[in-house]
């Protein structure tokens, strides 16, 4: 299971970087914990359908419940407002995407992420 740990800054930076060659995976499951002293200030999900395409912002407007592409649990704790010491889990439909990156920002936050793909 891949993982990453990042001490965040005011700028968005990648934490989760997932390649889906041949579109072989259907769900990208991510566990995120903020081990820092401050909350996460923002996030974006970027994806591209083919290797030659640029990464595009596919962040849903609301991620507090299932919306067809992204499921967040526990429901009221979205990644964009992840306070110090909190955690959340994401499940992202990745059948359309060759690459997915999840970026976070927040001075004083430290995000630890673990992810795996379901076939």
N, CA, C and O atoms as CSV, one atom per row, in Angstrom:
chain,resi,resn,atom,element,x,y,z
A,1,UNK,N,N,0.845,-1.169,0.000
A,1,UNK,CA,C,0.000,0.000,0.000
A,1,UNK,C,C,0.894,1.237,0.000
A,1,UNK,O,O,1.644,1.454,0.952
A,2,UNK,N,N,0.825,2.044,-1.048
A,2,UNK,CA,C,1.628,3.271,-1.099
A,2,UNK,C,C,1.207,4.247,0.002
A,2,UNK,O,O,0.068,4.231,0.468
A,3,UNK,N,N,2.153,5.091,0.400
A,3,UNK,CA,C,1.848,6.109,1.397
A,3,UNK,C,C,2.753,7.320,1.173
A,3,UNK,O,O,3.770,7.237,0.485
A,4,UNK,N,N,2.359,8.441,1.771
A,4,UNK,CA,C,3.149,9.666,1.694
A,4,UNK,C,C,2.848,10.509,2.911
A,4,UNK,O,O,1.749,10.453,3.463
A,5,UNK,N,N,3.826,11.290,3.327
A,5,UNK,CA,C,3.669,12.222,4.432
A,5,UNK,C,C,4.250,13.561,3.988
A,5,UNK,O,O,5.376,13.625,3.495
A,6,UNK,N,N,3.471,14.632,4.166
A,6,UNK,CA,C,3.920,15.954,3.750
A,6,UNK,C,C,3.594,16.980,4.836
A,6,UNK,O,O,2.479,17.022,5.355
A,7,UNK,N,N,4.579,17.797,5.165
A,7,UNK,CA,C,4.326,18.977,5.969
A,7,UNK,C,C,3.916,20.068,4.992
A,7,UNK,O,O,4.676,20.418,4.089
A,8,UNK,N,N,2.718,20.602,5.173
A,8,UNK,CA,C,2.131,21.480,4.173
A,8,UNK,C,C,2.574,22.929,4.327
A,8,UNK,O,O,3.030,23.359,5.387
A,9,UNK,N,N,2.425,23.658,3.237
A,9,UNK,CA,C,2.698,25.093,3.192
A,9,UNK,C,C,1.425,25.796,2.725
A,9,UNK,O,O,0.366,25.176,2.628
A,10,UNK,N,N,1.534,27.077,2.441
A,10,UNK,CA,C,0.386,27.839,1.958
A,10,UNK,C,C,0.008,27.480,0.519
A,10,UNK,O,O,-1.099,27.791,0.078
A,11,UNK,N,N,0.909,26.834,-0.213
A,11,UNK,CA,C,0.651,26.450,-1.602
A,11,UNK,C,C,0.174,25.000,-1.682
A,11,UNK,O,O,0.570,24.156,-0.877
A,12,UNK,N,N,-0.672,24.732,-2.653
A,12,UNK,CA,C,-1.090,23.357,-2.895
A,12,UNK,C,C,0.112,22.522,-3.304
A,12,UNK,O,O,0.946,22.959,-4.097
A,13,UNK,N,N,0.193,21.307,-2.750
A,13,UNK,CA,C,1.262,20.397,-3.131
A,13,UNK,C,C,0.730,18.968,-3.160
A,13,UNK,O,O,-0.145,18.617,-2.368
A,14,UNK,N,N,1.254,18.136,-4.070
A,14,UNK,CA,C,0.740,16.775,-4.191
A,14,UNK,C,C,1.095,15.922,-2.983
A,14,UNK,O,O,2.217,15.967,-2.478
A,15,UNK,N,N,0.122,15.148,-2.533
A,15,UNK,CA,C,0.347,14.169,-1.466
A,15,UNK,C,C,0.095,12.770,-2.020
A,15,UNK,O,O,0.918,11.872,-1.844
A,16,UNK,N,N,-1.035,12.588,-2.682
A,16,UNK,CA,C,-1.363,11.298,-3.305
A,16,UNK,C,C,-1.110,11.422,-4.802
A,16,UNK,O,O,-1.620,12.335,-5.450
A,17,UNK,N,N,-0.311,10.492,-5.353
A,17,UNK,CA,C,-0.045,10.440,-6.788
A,17,UNK,C,C,-0.289,9.003,-7.239
A,17,UNK,O,O,0.445,8.088,-6.865
A,18,UNK,N,N,-1.331,8.818,-8.048
A,18,UNK,CA,C,-1.784,7.482,-8.431
A,18,UNK,C,C,-1.865,7.356,-9.940
A,18,UNK,O,O,-2.516,8.163,-10.603
A,19,UNK,N,N,-1.199,6.338,-10.488
A,19,UNK,CA,C,-1.290,6.027,-11.910
A,19,UNK,C,C,-2.204,4.823,-12.103
A,19,UNK,O,O,-2.147,3.860,-11.338
A,20,UNK,N,N,-3.043,4.885,-13.127
A,20,UNK,CA,C,-4.020,3.842,-13.423
A,20,UNK,C,C,-3.867,3.392,-14.876
A,20,UNK,O,O,-4.769,3.599,-15.688
A,21,UNK,N,N,-2.719,2.771,-15.210
A,21,UNK,CA,C,-2.489,2.374,-16.599
A,21,UNK,C,C,-3.522,1.344,-17.067
A,21,UNK,O,O,-3.846,0.394,-16.354
A,22,UNK,N,N,-4.018,1.556,-18.261
A,22,UNK,CA,C,-5.012,0.637,-18.812
A,22,UNK,C,C,-6.355,0.724,-18.122
A,22,UNK,O,O,-7.227,-0.115,-18.351
A,23,UNK,N,N,-6.536,1.739,-17.272
A,23,UNK,CA,C,-7.789,1.943,-16.545
A,23,UNK,C,C,-8.205,0.666,-15.817
A,23,UNK,O,O,-9.388,0.326,-15.772
A,24,UNK,N,N,-7.228,-0.036,-15.249
A,24,UNK,CA,C,-7.472,-1.346,-14.644
A,24,UNK,C,C,-8.130,-1.278,-13.275
A,24,UNK,O,O,-8.699,-2.270,-12.820
A,25,UNK,N,N,-8.065,-0.144,-12.616
A,25,UNK,CA,C,-8.665,-0.014,-11.287
A,25,UNK,C,C,-9.980,0.738,-11.381
A,25,UNK,O,O,-10.172,1.566,-12.271
A,26,UNK,N,N,-10.884,0.444,-10.458
A,26,UNK,CA,C,-12.183,1.109,-10.480
A,26,UNK,C,C,-12.359,2.109,-9.339
A,26,UNK,O,O,-13.050,3.115,-9.500
A,27,UNK,N,N,-11.736,1.840,-8.181
A,27,UNK,CA,C,-11.890,2.721,-7.029
A,27,UNK,C,C,-10.524,2.968,-6.402
A,27,UNK,O,O,-9.770,2.030,-6.143
A,28,UNK,N,N,-10.215,4.229,-6.163
A,28,UNK,CA,C,-9.012,4.608,-5.431
A,28,UNK,C,C,-9.446,4.925,-4.009
A,28,UNK,O,O,-10.186,5.881,-3.775
A,29,UNK,N,N,-8.982,4.119,-3.062
A,29,UNK,CA,C,-9.356,4.276,-1.658
A,29,UNK,C,C,-8.192,4.946,-0.922
A,29,UNK,O,O,-7.054,4.483,-0.996
A,30,UNK,N,N,-8.489,6.044,-0.210
A,30,UNK,CA,C,-7.450,6.842,0.436
A,30,UNK,C,C,-7.802,7.065,1.905
A,30,UNK,O,O,-8.931,7.433,2.230
A,31,UNK,N,N,-6.837,6.842,2.783
A,31,UNK,CA,C,-6.968,7.166,4.203
A,31,UNK,C,C,-6.056,8.361,4.465
A,31,UNK,O,O,-4.865,8.310,4.158
A,32,UNK,N,N,-6.604,9.430,5.027
A,32,UNK,CA,C,-5.852,10.662,5.257
A,32,UNK,C,C,-5.927,11.035,6.730
A,32,UNK,O,O,-6.998,11.010,7.337
A,33,UNK,N,N,-4.774,11.381,7.296
A,33,UNK,CA,C,-4.723,11.852,8.678
A,33,UNK,C,C,-3.891,13.128,8.734
A,33,UNK,O,O,-2.845,13.231,8.094
A,34,UNK,N,N,-4.368,14.088,9.504
A,34,UNK,CA,C,-3.624,15.323,9.722
A,34,UNK,C,C,-2.924,15.213,11.069
A,34,UNK,O,O,-3.575,15.300,12.110
A,35,UNK,N,N,-1.616,15.025,11.065
A,35,UNK,CA,C,-0.834,14.899,12.289
A,35,UNK,C,C,-0.211,16.223,12.722
A,35,UNK,O,O,0.558,16.267,13.683
A,36,UNK,N,N,-0.539,17.286,12.022
A,36,UNK,CA,C,0.047,18.584,12.314
A,36,UNK,C,C,-0.687,19.344,13.400
A,36,UNK,O,O,-1.669,18.864,13.966
A,37,UNK,N,N,-0.185,20.554,13.683
A,37,UNK,CA,C,-0.752,21.408,14.724
A,37,UNK,C,C,-1.855,22.323,14.199
A,37,UNK,O,O,-2.547,22.966,14.989
A,38,UNK,N,N,-2.026,22.391,12.894
A,38,UNK,CA,C,-3.036,23.266,12.288
A,38,UNK,C,C,-3.873,22.461,11.289
A,38,UNK,O,O,-3.495,21.363,10.879
A,39,UNK,N,N,-5.003,23.028,10.915
A,39,UNK,CA,C,-5.891,22.346,9.988
A,39,UNK,C,C,-5.472,22.494,8.537
A,39,UNK,O,O,-4.695,23.381,8.182
A,40,UNK,N,N,-6.000,21.613,7.710
A,40,UNK,CA,C,-5.818,21.707,6.259
A,40,UNK,C,C,-6.649,22.899,5.774
A,40,UNK,O,O,-7.807,23.048,6.163
A,41,UNK,N,N,-6.066,23.734,4.937
A,41,UNK,CA,C,-6.747,24.940,4.460
A,41,UNK,C,C,-7.424,24.755,3.108
A,41,UNK,O,O,-8.317,25.527,2.761
A,42,UNK,N,N,-7.025,23.762,2.351
A,42,UNK,CA,C,-7.628,23.550,1.041
A,42,UNK,C,C,-7.071,22.309,0.377
A,42,UNK,O,O,-6.070,21.742,0.814
A,43,UNK,N,N,-7.739,21.902,-0.683
A,43,UNK,CA,C,-7.297,20.731,-1.421
A,43,UNK,C,C,-7.853,20.763,-2.831
A,43,UNK,O,O,-8.778,21.523,-3.122
A,44,UNK,N,N,-7.297,19.946,-3.701
A,44,UNK,CA,C,-7.784,19.770,-5.070
A,44,UNK,C,C,-7.509,18.338,-5.503
A,44,UNK,O,O,-6.510,17.731,-5.117
A,45,UNK,N,N,-8.416,17.817,-6.309
A,45,UNK,CA,C,-8.189,16.539,-6.977
A,45,UNK,C,C,-7.939,16.862,-8.438
A,45,UNK,O,O,-8.780,17.476,-9.095
A,46,UNK,N,N,-6.790,16.452,-8.948
A,46,UNK,CA,C,-6.434,16.664,-10.344
A,46,UNK,C,C,-6.355,15.308,-11.032
A,46,UNK,O,O,-5.905,14.328,-10.439
A,47,UNK,N,N,-6.793,15.259,-12.283
A,47,UNK,CA,C,-6.769,13.990,-13.012
A,47,UNK,C,C,-6.616,14.249,-14.501
A,47,UNK,O,O,-6.890,15.341,-14.998
A,48,UNK,N,N,-6.171,13.216,-15.194
A,48,UNK,CA,C,-6.110,13.289,-16.658
A,48,UNK,C,C,-6.573,11.944,-17.219
A,48,UNK,O,O,-6.286,10.893,-16.646
A,49,UNK,N,N,-7.299,11.986,-18.355
A,49,UNK,CA,C,-7.829,10.756,-18.924
A,49,UNK,C,C,-6.799,9.949,-19.716
A,49,UNK,O,O,-6.909,8.727,-19.808
A,50,UNK,N,N,-5.801,10.625,-20.288
A,50,UNK,CA,C,-4.741,9.963,-21.048
A,50,UNK,C,C,-3.413,10.636,-20.728
A,50,UNK,O,O,-3.380,11.794,-20.312
A,51,UNK,N,N,-2.331,9.914,-20.921
A,51,UNK,CA,C,-1.002,10.409,-20.551
A,51,UNK,C,C,-0.650,11.743,-21.213
A,51,UNK,O,O,0.044,12.563,-20.611
A,52,UNK,N,N,-1.114,11.969,-22.436
A,52,UNK,CA,C,-0.754,13.188,-23.160
A,52,UNK,C,C,-1.576,14.411,-22.743
A,52,UNK,O,O,-1.251,15.533,-23.132
A,53,UNK,N,N,-2.628,14.208,-21.961
A,53,UNK,CA,C,-3.489,15.322,-21.540
A,53,UNK,C,C,-2.939,15.990,-20.282
A,53,UNK,O,O,-2.255,15.349,-19.484
A,54,UNK,N,N,-3.237,17.273,-20.105
A,54,UNK,CA,C,-2.826,17.943,-18.862
A,54,UNK,C,C,-3.718,17.506,-17.700
A,54,UNK,O,O,-4.840,17.041,-17.906
A,55,UNK,N,N,-3.211,17.659,-16.491
A,55,UNK,CA,C,-4.027,17.405,-15.309
A,55,UNK,C,C,-5.112,18.477,-15.226
A,55,UNK,O,O,-4.841,19.662,-15.423
A,56,UNK,N,N,-6.343,18.049,-14.933
A,56,UNK,CA,C,-7.483,18.968,-14.821
A,56,UNK,C,C,-8.061,18.873,-13.405
A,56,UNK,O,O,-8.004,17.821,-12.769
A,57,UNK,N,N,-8.609,19.974,-12.932
A,57,UNK,CA,C,-9.236,20.019,-11.623
A,57,UNK,C,C,-10.589,19.305,-11.686
A,57,UNK,O,O,-11.484,19.744,-12.408
A,58,UNK,N,N,-10.744,18.215,-10.941
A,58,UNK,CA,C,-12.022,17.491,-10.890
A,58,UNK,C,C,-12.580,17.486,-9.467
A,58,UNK,O,O,-13.409,16.641,-9.129
A,59,UNK,N,N,-12.130,18.424,-8.633
A,59,UNK,CA,C,-12.590,18.483,-7.249
A,59,UNK,C,C,-14.088,18.758,-7.215
A,59,UNK,O,O,-14.539,19.753,-7.781
A,60,UNK,N,N,-14.871,17.896,-6.562
A,60,UNK,CA,C,-16.313,18.161,-6.457
A,60,UNK,C,C,-16.582,19.399,-5.604
A,60,UNK,O,O,-15.783,19.742,-4.732
A,61,UNK,N,N,-17.695,20.058,-5.854
A,61,UNK,CA,C,-18.058,21.241,-5.078
A,61,UNK,C,C,-18.338,20.885,-3.626
A,61,UNK,O,O,-18.030,21.663,-2.723
A,62,UNK,N,N,-18.921,19.712,-3.398
A,62,UNK,CA,C,-19.220,19.266,-2.039
A,62,UNK,C,C,-18.822,17.808,-1.912
A,62,UNK,O,O,-19.187,16.980,-2.746
A,63,UNK,N,N,-18.081,17.503,-0.876
A,63,UNK,CA,C,-17.636,16.118,-0.696
A,63,UNK,C,C,-18.041,15.584,0.675
A,63,UNK,O,O,-17.343,14.762,1.269
A,64,UNK,N,N,-19.175,16.064,1.160
A,64,UNK,CA,C,-19.622,15.603,2.465
A,64,UNK,C,C,-20.537,14.389,2.368
A,64,UNK,O,O,-21.013,13.887,3.386
A,65,UNK,N,N,-20.784,13.915,1.149
A,65,UNK,CA,C,-21.575,12.706,0.959
A,65,UNK,C,C,-21.273,12.142,-0.418
A,65,UNK,O,O,-20.536,12.746,-1.197
A,66,UNK,N,N,-21.833,11.002,-0.709
A,66,UNK,CA,C,-21.606,10.374,-2.007
A,66,UNK,C,C,-22.179,11.251,-3.111
A,66,UNK,O,O,-23.305,11.735,-2.993
A,67,UNK,N,N,-21.423,11.460,-4.176
A,67,UNK,CA,C,-21.924,12.262,-5.293
A,67,UNK,C,C,-21.759,11.549,-6.630
A,67,UNK,O,O,-21.911,12.169,-7.682
A,68,UNK,N,N,-21.454,10.263,-6.603
A,68,UNK,CA,C,-21.279,9.510,-7.830
A,68,UNK,C,C,-19.826,9.314,-8.205
A,68,UNK,O,O,-19.480,8.313,-8.832
A,69,UNK,N,N,-18.969,10.252,-7.834
A,69,UNK,CA,C,-17.553,10.141,-8.139
A,69,UNK,C,C,-16.702,9.996,-6.891
A,69,UNK,O,O,-15.667,9.329,-6.916
A,70,UNK,N,N,-17.126,10.611,-5.807
A,70,UNK,CA,C,-16.311,10.634,-4.603
A,70,UNK,C,C,-17.186,10.381,-3.388
A,70,UNK,O,O,-18.260,10.967,-3.250
A,71,UNK,N,N,-16.721,9.508,-2.515
A,71,UNK,CA,C,-17.405,9.238,-1.264
A,71,UNK,C,C,-16.439,9.580,-0.141
A,71,UNK,O,O,-15.287,9.147,-0.169
A,72,UNK,N,N,-16.886,10.347,0.847
A,72,UNK,CA,C,-16.046,10.724,1.975
A,72,UNK,C,C,-16.695,10.206,3.250
A,72,UNK,O,O,-17.892,10.402,3.460
A,73,UNK,N,N,-15.914,9.546,4.104
A,73,UNK,CA,C,-16.434,9.113,5.398
A,73,UNK,C,C,-15.429,9.467,6.481
A,73,UNK,O,O,-14.234,9.426,6.184
A,74,UNK,N,N,-15.791,9.802,7.676
A,74,UNK,CA,C,-17.184,10.062,8.052
A,74,UNK,C,C,-17.722,11.276,7.310
A,74,UNK,O,O,-16.977,12.219,7.042
A,75,UNK,N,N,-18.990,11.264,6.979
A,75,UNK,CA,C,-19.584,12.222,6.048
A,75,UNK,C,C,-19.304,13.688,6.334
A,75,UNK,O,O,-18.947,14.398,5.393
A,76,UNK,N,N,-19.435,14.201,7.550
A,76,UNK,CA,C,-19.272,15.644,7.710
A,76,UNK,C,C,-17.833,16.128,7.701
A,76,UNK,O,O,-17.600,17.336,7.748
A,77,UNK,N,N,-16.875,15.243,7.642
A,77,UNK,CA,C,-15.474,15.655,7.758
A,77,UNK,C,C,-14.795,15.591,6.403
A,77,UNK,O,O,-14.136,14.600,6.087
A,78,UNK,N,N,-14.941,16.610,5.617
A,78,UNK,CA,C,-14.322,16.652,4.292
A,78,UNK,C,C,-12.840,16.961,4.416
A,78,UNK,O,O,-12.411,17.587,5.385
A,79,UNK,N,N,-12.068,16.527,3.449
A,79,UNK,CA,C,-10.613,16.713,3.474
A,79,UNK,C,C,-10.218,18.180,3.508
A,79,UNK,O,O,-9.178,18.527,4.068
A,80,UNK,N,N,-11.027,19.039,2.920
A,80,UNK,CA,C,-10.682,20.463,2.861
A,80,UNK,C,C,-10.748,21.152,4.212
A,80,UNK,O,O,-10.210,22.249,4.364
A,81,UNK,N,N,-11.391,20.541,5.198
A,81,UNK,CA,C,-11.483,21.150,6.525
A,81,UNK,C,C,-10.950,20.199,7.587
A,81,UNK,O,O,-11.437,20.201,8.718
A,82,UNK,N,N,-9.979,19.404,7.246
A,82,UNK,CA,C,-9.443,18.390,8.147
A,82,UNK,C,C,-8.597,19.065,9.228
A,82,UNK,O,O,-7.499,19.551,8.958
A,83,UNK,N,N,-9.122,19.089,10.452
A,83,UNK,CA,C,-8.436,19.746,11.556
A,83,UNK,C,C,-7.267,18.930,12.076
A,83,UNK,O,O,-7.082,17.770,11.708
A,84,UNK,N,N,-6.482,19.559,12.938
A,84,UNK,CA,C,-5.343,18.877,13.555
A,84,UNK,C,C,-5.828,17.640,14.297
A,84,UNK,O,O,-6.792,17.696,15.060
A,85,UNK,N,N,-5.154,16.534,14.065
A,85,UNK,CA,C,-5.490,15.288,14.741
A,85,UNK,C,C,-6.674,14.545,14.174
A,85,UNK,O,O,-7.048,13.504,14.716
A,86,UNK,N,N,-7.283,15.029,13.108
A,86,UNK,CA,C,-8.444,14.358,12.511
A,86,UNK,C,C,-8.026,13.478,11.342
A,86,UNK,O,O,-6.937,13.626,10.787
A,87,UNK,N,N,-8.912,12.563,10.984
A,87,UNK,CA,C,-8.679,11.709,9.818
A,87,UNK,C,C,-9.971,11.557,9.048
A,87,UNK,O,O,-11.058,11.813,9.567
A,88,UNK,N,N,-9.838,11.135,7.803
A,88,UNK,CA,C,-10.994,10.856,6.962
A,88,UNK,C,C,-10.592,9.840,5.911
A,88,UNK,O,O,-9.407,9.593,5.689
A,89,UNK,N,N,-11.585,9.256,5.271
A,89,UNK,CA,C,-11.338,8.284,4.216
A,89,UNK,C,C,-12.096,8.726,2.969
A,89,UNK,O,O,-13.237,9.182,3.043
A,90,UNK,N,N,-11.436,8.579,1.824
A,90,UNK,CA,C,-12.024,8.936,0.540
A,90,UNK,C,C,-12.091,7.693,-0.336
A,90,UNK,O,O,-11.213,6.833,-0.263
A,91,UNK,N,N,-13.111,7.594,-1.150
A,91,UNK,CA,C,-13.189,6.562,-2.184
A,91,UNK,C,C,-13.530,7.276,-3.482
A,91,UNK,O,O,-14.599,7.876,-3.602
A,92,UNK,N,N,-12.633,7.216,-4.448
A,92,UNK,CA,C,-12.761,7.976,-5.683
A,92,UNK,C,C,-12.920,7.028,-6.869
A,92,UNK,O,O,-12.104,6.128,-7.067
A,93,UNK,N,N,-13.965,7.235,-7.646
A,93,UNK,CA,C,-14.166,6.465,-8.867
A,93,UNK,C,C,-13.055,6.854,-9.850
A,93,UNK,O,O,-12.974,8.005,-10.278
A,94,UNK,N,N,-12.202,5.887,-10.202
A,94,UNK,CA,C,-11.055,6.227,-11.066
A,94,UNK,C,C,-11.111,5.525,-12.421
A,94,UNK,O,O,-10.093,5.444,-13.109
A,95,UNK,N,N,-12.267,5.021,-12.813
A,95,UNK,CA,C,-12.373,4.279,-14.069
A,95,UNK,C,C,-12.093,5.127,-15.300
A,95,UNK,O,O,-11.719,4.583,-16.339
A,96,UNK,N,N,-12.261,6.441,-15.216
A,96,UNK,CA,C,-12.060,7.317,-16.364
A,96,UNK,C,C,-10.685,7.944,-16.429
A,96,UNK,O,O,-10.375,8.638,-17.398
A,97,UNK,N,N,-9.841,7.719,-15.414
A,97,UNK,CA,C,-8.622,8.493,-15.281
A,97,UNK,C,C,-7.368,7.651,-15.355
A,97,UNK,O,O,-7.274,6.602,-14.719
A,98,UNK,N,N,-6.408,8.113,-16.133
A,98,UNK,CA,C,-5.101,7.462,-16.247
A,98,UNK,C,C,-4.195,7.859,-15.080
A,98,UNK,O,O,-3.355,7.071,-14.648
A,99,UNK,N,N,-4.370,9.090,-14.568
A,99,UNK,CA,C,-3.584,9.572,-13.421
A,99,UNK,C,C,-4.456,10.462,-12.549
A,99,UNK,O,O,-5.245,11.269,-13.041
A,100,UNK,N,N,-4.292,10.295,-11.245
A,100,UNK,CA,C,-4.999,11.117,-10.260
A,100,UNK,C,C,-3.983,11.618,-9.243
A,100,UNK,O,O,-3.134,10.863,-8.770
A,101,UNK,N,N,-4.082,12.898,-8.917
A,101,UNK,CA,C,-3.267,13.479,-7.857
A,101,UNK,C,C,-4.193,14.211,-6.894
A,101,UNK,O,O,-5.131,14.883,-7.322
A,102,UNK,N,N,-3.932,14.084,-5.596
A,102,UNK,CA,C,-4.678,14.822,-4.585
A,102,UNK,C,C,-3.693,15.774,-3.916
A,102,UNK,O,O,-2.704,15.344,-3.324
A,103,UNK,N,N,-3.974,17.072,-4.015
A,103,UNK,CA,C,-3.099,18.121,-3.490
A,103,UNK,C,C,-3.737,18.743,-2.251
A,103,UNK,O,O,-4.959,18.870,-2.170
A,104,UNK,N,N,-2.906,19.125,-1.294
A,104,UNK,CA,C,-3.372,19.770,-0.064
A,104,UNK,C,C,-2.551,21.015,0.218
A,104,UNK,O,O,-1.440,21.166,-0.291
A,105,UNK,N,N,-3.109,21.913,1.038
A,105,UNK,CA,C,-2.376,23.087,1.515
A,105,UNK,C,C,-2.819,23.395,2.935
A,105,UNK,O,O,-3.916,23.020,3.348
A,106,UNK,N,N,-1.956,24.082,3.679
A,106,UNK,CA,C,-2.290,24.484,5.044
A,106,UNK,C,C,-1.047,24.596,5.903
A,106,UNK,O,O,-0.470,23.581,6.293
A,107,UNK,N,N,-0.634,25.797,6.198
A,107,UNK,CA,C,0.561,26.016,7.012
A,107,UNK,C,C,0.361,25.376,8.382
A,107,UNK,O,O,-0.628,25.647,9.063
A,108,UNK,N,N,1.300,24.529,8.779
A,108,UNK,CA,C,1.236,23.863,10.081
A,108,UNK,C,C,0.538,22.519,10.064
A,108,UNK,O,O,0.547,21.810,11.070
A,109,UNK,N,N,-0.067,22.154,8.945
A,109,UNK,CA,C,-0.698,20.841,8.826
A,109,UNK,C,C,0.335,19.833,8.306
A,109,UNK,O,O,1.219,20.181,7.524
A,110,UNK,N,N,0.208,18.605,8.746
A,110,UNK,CA,C,1.051,17.518,8.241
A,110,UNK,C,C,0.143,16.361,7.857
A,110,UNK,O,O,-0.425,15.689,8.719
A,111,UNK,N,N,0.013,16.138,6.568
A,111,UNK,CA,C,-0.899,15.122,6.058
A,111,UNK,C,C,-0.150,13.820,5.797
A,111,UNK,O,O,0.886,13.792,5.134
A,112,UNK,N,N,-0.710,12.749,6.341
A,112,UNK,CA,C,-0.213,11.403,6.080
A,112,UNK,C,C,-1.315,10.671,5.324
A,112,UNK,O,O,-2.454,10.613,5.785
A,113,UNK,N,N,-0.979,10.117,4.170
A,113,UNK,CA,C,-1.978,9.432,3.341
A,113,UNK,C,C,-1.501,8.021,2.996
A,113,UNK,O,O,-0.319,7.792,2.739
A,114,UNK,N,N,-2.438,7.095,2.997
A,114,UNK,CA,C,-2.214,5.714,2.549
A,114,UNK,C,C,-3.305,5.430,1.524
A,114,UNK,O,O,-4.457,5.816,1.721
A,115,UNK,N,N,-2.953,4.762,0.438
A,115,UNK,CA,C,-3.968,4.491,-0.574
A,115,UNK,C,C,-3.745,3.153,-1.250
A,115,UNK,O,O,-2.639,2.614,-1.278
A,116,UNK,N,N,-4.840,2.637,-1.795
A,116,UNK,CA,C,-4.768,1.438,-2.619
A,116,UNK,C,C,-5.904,1.494,-3.632
A,116,UNK,O,O,-6.855,2.261,-3.486
A,117,UNK,N,N,-5.782,0.674,-4.644
A,117,UNK,CA,C,-6.770,0.650,-5.720
A,117,UNK,C,C,-7.505,-0.676,-5.700
A,117,UNK,O,O,-6.906,-1.733,-5.499
A,118,UNK,N,N,-8.800,-0.607,-5.908
A,118,UNK,CA,C,-9.637,-1.797,-5.998
A,118,UNK,C,C,-9.922,-2.088,-7.455
A,118,UNK,O,O,-10.195,-1.175,-8.235
A,119,UNK,N,N,-9.859,-3.339,-7.820
A,119,UNK,CA,C,-10.088,-3.725,-9.220
A,119,UNK,C,C,-11.547,-3.726,-9.559
A,119,UNK,O,O,-11.917,-4.027,-10.693
